[in-house]
Amino acid sequence: MNGFRWAINLLFVVIGGAIYLWVGIEWSRSAWARGGLEFDQGWLLVALLVSQSIATSVAPSTTRHTRWLRIGATAAGGFGLEAVADHFFVVVRTQPERTGLAYFIVFALAFILYVIAWIIIFPYEASFGPVSQKVHGPWRMRVFITGVLVAATIVGGTIHVYYGAGVPAEAIESLQSWFYKAALLVYLFLALRMFYPALEKRLGIPAEGTADKL
């Protein structure tokens, strides 16, 4: 009976993760398709806020107030960076110049790195696992290292696209496409951040007490 329950729980986690990825991919595709004079990466921030809200809703009630404040701070900073990046995207599309392009790159990167930082530091494991104190520390370190690698990949890719493109009018098109792919990579990191620890919990890690150090 326990083996059957384990298999069902595992199936729910896998299906949930697959649906989460599919929704994000379709959501981002529809946002990007609107294109035109819009640089719309706001869907990624909304996905982050939704994930934080879900984690907060199922977390112990004693920590919810602090987490809702964190969600508010996440939203304020994220939408601010997205608005500035969108502004410079419009500027460089209408008046292609290196200065405007540089500002767009800086703020678009700042927005993506901001999202990555919140994925790393928000205490998802208090809601989704790992539940073992012994596993919690190594898990946090793996999350941090993965986040740094994702950030380094995006920064390196941005530099490569920027110097590989020609005039600003061509560069902005290449960068827009690259940032779309970068956002999908960040979304995948977010999905793993939520669903992999839940998978660990389903695989039978002994509960020694939850931990919420942040």
C-alpha positions in Angstrom: 0.0 0.0 0.0 2.8 2.4 0.9 4.5 1.6 -2.4 1.3 2.4 -4.3 0.9 5.7 -2.4 4.5 6.6 -3.1 4.0 6.0 -6.9 0.8 8.1 -6.9 2.5 11.0 -5.1 5.5 10.8 -7.4 3.2 10.8 -10.4 1.4 13.9 -9.1 4.7 15.8 -8.7 5.8 14.8 -12.2 2.5 15.8 -13.8 2.4 19.0 -11.8 5.9 20.0 -12.9 5.1 19.1 -16.5 1.9 21.3 -16.4 3.8 24.1 -14.8 6.5 24.0 -17.5 3.9 23.8 -20.3 1.9 26.8 -18.9 5.0 28.9 -18.6 6.2 28.1 -22.1 2.8 28.9 -23.6 2.4 32.0 -21.5 5.8 33.3 -22.5 5.2 32.6 -26.1 2.0 34.6 -26.1 3.7 37.5 -24.4 6.6 37.5 -26.8 4.3 37.1 -29.8 2.8 40.5 -29.0 6.3 41.9 -29.7 6.1 45.1 -31.6 7.5 48.0 -29.5 7.1 46.0 -26.3 9.8 44.2 -24.4 7.5 42.0 -22.2 9.3 39.9 -19.7 6.7 40.7 -17.0 5.3 37.2 -17.4 8.4 35.9 -15.7 8.0 38.1 -12.7 4.3 37.2 -12.4 5.3 33.5 -12.5 7.8 34.2 -9.7 5.1 36.0 -7.6 2.6 33.2 -8.2 5.2 30.6 -7.1 5.9 32.7 -3.9 2.2 33.0 -3.2 1.6 29.3 -3.5 4.6 28.6 -1.2 3.4 31.1 1.3 -0.2 29.8 1.3 0.9 26.3 2.3 3.7 27.4 4.7 3.3 27.4 8.5 1.0 30.3 9.5 3.7 31.8 11.8 5.9 32.8 8.9 3.3 33.9 6.4 3.2 37.6 7.3 7.0 38.0 6.7 6.7 36.2 3.4 3.8 38.3 2.1 6.0 41.3 2.8 8.8 39.7 0.8 6.4 39.1 -2.1 5.4 42.8 -2.0 9.1 43.8 -2.1 9.7 41.4 -5.0 6.8 42.8 -7.0 7.8 46.5 -6.5 11.5 46.1 -7.5 10.7 43.7 -10.4 8.0 45.7 -12.0 10.2 48.8 -11.7 13.2 47.2 -13.5 10.8 45.8 -16.1 9.3 49.2 -16.8 12.8 50.8 -17.2 13.9 48.0 -19.5 10.8 48.4 -21.6 11.3 52.1 -21.8 14.8 51.8 -23.2 13.6 49.0 -25.6 11.1 51.5 -27.1 13.8 54.2 -27.2 16.3 52.0 -29.1 13.7 50.6 -31.5 12.6 54.1 -32.5 16.1 55.7 -32.4 18.7 53.0 -32.8 21.8 54.2 -30.9 24.5 52.4 -28.9 23.8 54.4 -25.8 20.2 53.4 -25.7 21.1 49.8 -26.5 23.6 49.7 -23.6 20.9 51.0 -21.2 18.4 48.4 -22.4 21.0 45.6 -21.9 21.9 46.8 -18.4 18.3 47.0 -17.2 17.1 43.9 -19.0 19.9 41.9 -17.4 19.3 43.6 -14.0 15.6 42.4 -14.2 16.6 38.8 -15.1 19.3 38.7 -12.4 16.8 40.2 -9.9 14.4 37.3 -10.6 17.2 34.8 -10.3 18.2 36.2 -6.9 14.7 35.9 -5.5 14.4 32.4 -6.8 17.5 31.6 -4.8 16.8 33.4 -1.5 13.0 32.8 -1.2 12.5 29.9 1.3 10.5 27.5 -0.9 11.9 24.5 0.9 9.9 25.4 4.0 6.8 24.6 2.1 7.9 22.0 -0.5 10.9 20.4 1.1 13.5 19.1 1.7 12.1 18.4 5.2 15.3 17.0 6.7 17.6 19.4 8.5 20.5 17.2 7.3 19.5 17.7 3.7 18.5 21.4 3.9 22.0 22.9 4.0 23.4 21.0 1.0 20.1 21.7 -0.9 20.5 25.4 -0.4 24.1 25.3 -1.6 23.0 23.4 -4.8 20.3 26.0 -5.4 22.9 28.8 -5.0 25.4 27.2 -7.3 22.8 26.5 -10.0 21.5 30.0 -9.8 25.0 31.4 -10.2 25.6 29.2 -13.2 22.3 30.3 -14.8 23.1 33.9 -14.2 26.7 33.5 -15.6 25.2 31.7 -18.7 22.8 34.6 -19.4 25.4 37.3 -18.8 27.9 35.5 -21.1 25.3 34.9 -23.7 24.2 38.5 -23.7 27.8 39.7 -24.2 28.2 37.2 -27.0 25.0 38.4 -28.8 25.8 42.0 -28.3 29.3 41.8 -29.8 28.2 39.4 -32.5 25.4 41.7 -33.8 25.9 44.6 -36.2 24.3 48.0 -36.0 21.9 48.7 -33.1 18.8 48.0 -35.2 20.0 44.5 -35.8 21.4 44.0 -32.3 18.1 44.9 -30.6 16.3 42.1 -32.6 19.0 39.6 -31.6 18.9 40.7 -28.0 15.2 40.5 -27.8 15.2 36.9 -29.0 18.1 36.1 -26.6 16.4 37.5 -23.6 13.3 35.5 -24.4 15.3 32.3 -24.4 17.1 33.5 -21.2 13.7 34.0 -19.5 12.7 30.5 -20.4 16.0 29.2 -18.8 15.2 31.2 -15.6 11.6 29.8 -15.6 13.0 26.3 -15.8 15.2 27.1 -12.8 12.2 28.3 -11.0 10.3 25.1 -11.8 13.1 22.9 -10.6 13.4 25.1 -7.4 9.8 24.3 -6.6 9.2 20.7 -7.8 12.6 19.0 -7.3 12.4 19.3 -3.5 8.8 18.1 -3.6 10.1 15.1 -5.5 12.8 14.5 -2.8 10.1 14.6 -0.2 8.1 12.0 -2.2 11.1 9.8 -2.4 11.0 9.3 1.3 13.5 11.6 3.0 12.9 11.3 6.8 11.2 14.3 8.3 13.4 15.8 11.0 11.7 19.1 11.1 11.3 21.9 8.6 13.8 24.7 8.3 13.2 28.3 7.4 16.4 30.2 8.0 15.4 33.3 6.0 
